[in-house]
Amino acid sequence: MKKIFSIVGARPHFIKAAPLMEILSESKLELKTIHTGQHYDTNMSDIFFDQLKLPTPQINLGVGSGTHATQTSQVMTGVEKILIDEKPDFVIVYGDTNSTLGATLAAAKLYIPIIHVEGGVRCENKKMPEEINRAIIDKLAFYNACPSQLAVDNLHKEGIFNSANFVGDFMFDTYCLARSQIKNPNNLIEKYNIHPKKFILSTIHREESTKSYSRLESILNLFSNLDYPVILPLHPRTKNFLTSNGYNFESNMNLKIIEPLGYLEMIYLLINAKLVITDSGGLTKESFWSSVPCITLMDVTTWPETVDLGWNILAGLNTNKIEDSISKFIKNPPNTSTELLNPYGDKGSALRMVKDLNWI
């Protein structure tokens, strides 16, 4: 009986892992979940395990926050010990975080085959830590589960052929399941005094977004003065950055800053939003699937298909570009008269990968 280790550590991992864990839980494989603890806040971790019905992690390394080197090295050290003790046949990692890189390096040096969920994704910006992580992880992976044909093509350009497999996007399965389950969790529309399709949903969390306080403050001031309310579930990193710089959370006018939300709550707000403004790659895709226009607070994106199809504008952190992009989408929203083309595959990505690996 094969022993499979699923190594998670951050919010996006839980969303990607959910459909795979459901399939593997019904198989004859021995499955164990390791949580690195990179995301440890209840609203960034525990609630996802509850809502997505993920198996309880057998081990939590408790890595927490820290520099890139600190997080990566602590994950490597913790994961290595577990792998040596338990000798799994395969290790599954997700996305592009420091947890993913640390677990990949530990497994690779012990010659354990690595399954990388979301392989081949690129934005061609080496100044983004995630881009560095992706390139290393993909090179070491035994099997890259690619979410799009573009991701496969990216790997081929880098000379990676045998491991590149287009199975589709695991997040799409989780998204579809959430859409089928939610109604109005916790009466969110009433709770935040907003109306469907008359508010903007935003998230801001990346390192680049929290480098300059004056720049981030300018973006939040813009949000405060828009004609539509802006709901901003605040990531702990961003909250700590604003707090340490003395940001006034009480004077926000049309900006409603709230605590991080669970997955079902986030998807509910998303499908009712008029626009999304984010630096999250996951939310970019989810807004695309929801037919909600998205403004990305980066100059590049790992999901260029959303731009090509007219549902995403790259505005970076420039307030003038952000404001112009909002105006453009308000005045000329994308055409929804035809069925939305999904370049990220049909439902069933996890099942396709498991069958491809002959695990069931």
C-alpha positions in Angstrom: 0.0 0.0 0.0 1.5 3.3 -1.1 2.0 6.0 1.6 1.3 9.5 0.4 2.2 12.7 2.3 0.2 15.9 1.5 2.1 18.9 2.8 0.1 22.1 3.2 0.8 25.4 5.0 -1.1 28.3 3.6 -4.6 29.3 2.7 -4.2 28.6 -1.1 -2.9 25.1 -0.4 -6.1 24.1 1.5 -8.3 25.2 -1.4 -6.1 23.2 -4.0 -5.9 20.2 -1.7 -9.6 19.8 -1.0 -10.7 17.9 -4.2 -7.6 15.7 -4.1 -8.0 14.8 -0.4 -11.6 13.8 -1.0 -10.6 11.3 -3.7 -7.6 9.9 -1.8 -9.6 9.5 1.4 -11.8 6.9 -0.5 -8.8 5.0 -1.9 -6.6 2.3 -0.4 -3.7 4.6 -0.2 -2.3 5.5 3.2 -2.7 9.3 3.4 -1.1 11.7 5.9 -1.5 15.5 6.0 1.4 17.6 7.3 0.7 21.3 8.1 3.8 23.5 8.2 2.0 26.2 10.1 3.0 29.0 7.7 -0.6 30.3 8.1 -1.6 29.8 11.7 -4.4 32.4 12.2 -7.8 30.7 12.8 -9.4 32.6 9.9 -6.5 31.7 7.6 -6.2 28.0 8.5 -8.7 26.2 10.9 -11.8 27.5 9.2 -10.7 26.1 5.9 -10.2 22.7 7.3 -13.7 22.8 8.7 -15.5 24.2 5.6 -13.6 22.2 3.0 -13.8 19.0 5.1 -10.1 18.5 4.9 -8.5 15.7 7.0 -7.0 16.9 10.3 -3.2 17.3 9.9 -1.4 14.6 11.9 1.5 16.9 12.4 1.8 20.7 12.6 5.3 22.1 12.4 4.3 25.5 13.7 6.7 27.4 11.4 4.7 30.7 11.6 6.0 34.0 10.2 9.6 34.9 9.4 11.9 35.8 6.6 12.0 33.7 3.4 15.1 31.9 4.5 13.8 31.3 8.0 10.4 29.9 6.8 12.0 27.7 4.1 14.8 26.3 6.3 12.4 25.5 9.2 10.1 23.7 6.8 13.0 21.8 5.3 14.3 20.7 8.8 10.8 19.7 10.1 9.7 17.9 6.9 13.0 16.1 6.5 12.8 14.5 10.0 9.2 13.3 9.2 10.2 11.9 5.8 13.2 10.1 7.3 11.1 8.6 10.0 8.1 7.6 7.9 9.5 7.0 4.4 6.5 7.9 2.2 6.4 6.8 -1.4 5.2 10.2 -2.7 5.1 13.8 -1.4 2.4 16.2 -2.7 3.0 19.9 -2.6 0.9 22.8 -3.7 1.5 26.2 -5.4 4.5 28.4 -4.8 5.0 29.3 -1.1 8.0 29.0 1.1 6.3 25.9 2.6 6.1 24.4 -0.8 9.7 25.1 -1.6 11.0 23.8 1.8 9.0 20.6 1.5 10.2 20.1 -2.1 13.8 20.5 -1.2 13.6 18.1 1.7 11.9 15.4 -0.3 14.1 15.8 -3.4 17.3 15.3 -1.3 15.8 12.1 0.1 14.9 11.0 -3.4 11.2 10.9 -2.7 9.1 11.6 -5.8 7.3 15.0 -5.7 3.9 15.7 -7.1 3.5 19.4 -7.7 -0.1 20.6 -7.9 -0.1 23.8 -10.0 3.1 23.3 -11.9 4.2 25.4 -14.8 2.7 28.7 -13.7 4.9 31.7 -14.6 4.7 35.5 -14.5 8.3 36.1 -15.8 9.2 38.4 -12.9 12.2 37.1 -10.9 11.7 39.8 -8.3 8.7 38.0 -7.0 9.7 35.4 -4.4 7.0 33.0 -5.7 8.4 33.0 -9.2 11.8 31.8 -7.8 10.0 29.1 -5.8 8.0 27.9 -8.8 11.0 27.5 -11.1 12.9 25.4 -8.5 9.8 23.2 -7.5 8.9 22.4 -11.1 12.4 21.4 -12.0 12.5 18.9 -9.0 9.0 17.5 -9.4 8.4 14.0 -10.6 4.9 15.0 -11.8 3.7 18.6 -12.5 -0.1 18.9 -12.5 -0.5 21.9 -14.8 -3.7 24.0 -14.5 -3.6 25.2 -18.2 -2.0 24.4 -21.5 0.0 27.6 -21.1 1.5 26.1 -18.0 2.5 23.0 -19.9 4.0 25.2 -22.7 6.0 27.2 -20.0 7.6 24.0 -18.8 8.4 22.8 -22.3 10.2 26.1 -23.0 12.4 25.4 -19.9 13.2 21.9 -21.1 10.8 20.1 -18.7 8.8 17.6 -20.8 8.2 14.3 -19.0 6.7 15.7 -15.9 4.4 18.3 -17.5 0.8 17.2 -17.5 -2.3 19.3 -18.2 -5.0 18.1 -15.8 -6.8 21.4 -15.1 -7.1 23.6 -12.1 -7.8 22.0 -8.7 -9.2 25.2 -7.4 -12.0 25.1 -10.0 -13.4 21.9 -8.4 -13.4 23.6 -4.9 -14.9 26.7 -6.3 -17.7 24.8 -8.0 -18.4 22.9 -4.8 -18.6 26.1 -2.8 -21.0 27.7 -5.4 -23.3 24.8 -5.0 -23.4 25.0 -1.2 -23.6 28.7 -0.3 -26.7 30.8 0.1 -26.0 33.8 2.4 -23.5 32.6 5.1 -23.8 34.6 8.3 -26.1 37.1 6.4 -23.0 38.9 5.0 -24.9 41.3 2.8 -26.9 42.6 5.8 -24.0 42.4 8.2 -21.9 44.8 6.1 -24.8 47.0 4.9 -24.1 46.4 1.2 -26.2 45.5 -1.8 -25.6 42.8 -4.4 -23.6 44.1 -7.4 -23.2 47.5 -5.7 -19.9 46.9 -3.8 -16.2 46.2 -4.6 -14.3 43.3 -3.0 -10.6 43.6 -2.4 -7.7 41.7 -0.9 -4.1 43.0 -0.5 -1.4 40.8 0.9 1.7 40.4 -1.2 5.2 41.5 -0.1 5.4 44.1 -2.9 2.1 45.6 -1.8 3.4 46.2 1.8 6.8 47.6 1.0 5.8 51.3 0.9 3.4 52.6 3.5 2.7 55.8 1.6 1.8 53.9 -1.5 -0.5 51.5 0.3 -2.1 54.4 2.2 -2.8 56.1 -1.1 -4.6 53.0 -2.4 -6.7 52.7 0.7 -7.5 56.4 0.5 -8.7 55.9 -3.1 -10.9 53.0 -1.9 -12.4 55.3 0.8 -13.5 57.8 -1.7 -15.0 55.6 -4.4 -18.7 55.8 -5.2 -19.1 52.1 -4.2 -18.3 50.5 -0.8 -15.1 48.5 -0.7 -15.0 45.4 1.4 -11.4 44.5 2.4 -10.9 41.3 4.4 -7.5 42.2 5.8 -4.6 39.7 5.7 -2.5 39.6 8.9 0.6 40.7 7.1 -1.1 43.8 5.8 -2.8 44.5 9.1 0.5 44.3 11.0 2.2 46.6 8.4 -0.6 49.2 8.6 -0.7 49.1 12.4 3.1 49.4 12.8 2.9 52.6 10.6 0.1 54.2 12.6 -2.7 53.8 10.0 -6.1 55.2 11.2 -8.5 52.3 10.9 -11.4 54.4 12.2 -11.5 57.0 9.3 -12.3 55.0 6.2 -15.6 56.4 4.7 -16.6 53.9 2.0 -13.8 51.4 2.9 -14.9 48.6 5.2 -11.9 46.8 6.6 -12.9 43.4 8.1 -11.2 40.3 9.4 -10.2 37.5 7.0 -13.1 35.4 5.8 -13.6 31.6 5.4 -13.8 30.2 1.9 -17.6 30.0 1.6 -18.0 33.6 2.9 -15.4 34.9 0.4 -17.0 33.1 -2.5 -20.4 34.5 -1.5 -19.2 38.0 -1.4 -17.3 37.5 -4.7 -20.3 36.3 -6.7 -22.3 39.3 -5.4 -19.5 41.9 -6.1 -19.5 44.4 -8.9 -15.7 44.4 -9.1 -12.7 42.7 -7.6 -9.4 44.6 -6.8 -6.7 42.2 -5.6 -3.1 41.0 -5.7 -4.2 37.4 -5.1 -3.7 35.0 -8.0 -6.4 32.7 -6.6 -9.0 35.4 -6.3 -8.2 36.5 -9.9 -9.2 33.1 -11.2 -12.3 32.9 -8.9 -13.5 36.3 -10.1 -13.0 35.1 -13.7 -15.1 32.0 -13.0 -17.7 34.2 -11.3 -17.9 36.6 -14.3 -16.8 39.4 -12.1 -14.3 41.9 -13.6 -10.9 42.0 -11.8 -8.3 44.6 -11.4 -4.9 43.1 -10.4 -2.6 45.2 -8.2 0.5 43.8 -10.0 2.2 44.6 -13.3 2.3 41.0 -14.3 0.0 38.0 -13.6 0.4 34.2 -13.5 -3.0 34.0 -15.1 -2.6 36.0 -18.4 -5.6 34.1 -19.9 -7.9 36.3 -17.7 -6.4 39.4 -19.2 -6.5 38.1 -22.8 -10.2 37.3 -22.4 -11.0 40.8 -21.1 -11.8 40.0 -17.5 -8.7 41.3 -15.8 -6.7 44.6 -16.0 -3.2 44.8 -14.7 -3.0 48.2 -12.8 -0.1 47.6 -10.6 0.1 49.7 -7.4 -0.5 53.0 -9.3 -3.6 54.7 -8.0 -4.2 56.5 -11.3 -4.2 53.2 -13.2 -6.4 51.6 -10.5 -8.9 54.5 -10.8 -8.9 54.4 -14.6 -9.4 50.6 -14.6 -12.4 50.9 -12.2 -13.9 53.5 -14.5 -13.4 51.4 -17.6 -15.0 48.3 -16.1 -17.9 50.3 -14.7 -18.6 52.0 -18.0 -17.9 49.0 -20.2 -18.1 45.7 -18.4 -17.0 42.5 -20.2 -19.5 40.8 -22.5 -21.4 38.1 -20.6 -23.8 37.2 -23.5 -21.9 34.0 -24.3 -20.7 31.2 -22.2 -17.4 32.0 -20.5 -14.4 30.1 -22.0 -12.5 28.3 -19.2 -8.8 27.7 -20.2 -8.3 26.0 -16.8 -10.0 22.8 -17.7 -13.3 21.1 -16.7 -14.1 19.8 -13.3 -12.3 16.6 -12.2 -8.7 17.8 -12.3 -7.8 15.8 -9.1 -9.4 12.7 -10.4 -7.5 13.0 -13.7 -4.2 13.3 -11.9 -4.8 10.4 -9.6 -5.8 8.2 -12.5 -2.7 9.4 -14.5 -0.5 8.3 -11.6 -2.3 4.9 -11.3 -3.2 5.6 -7.7 -6.8 4.3 -8.2 
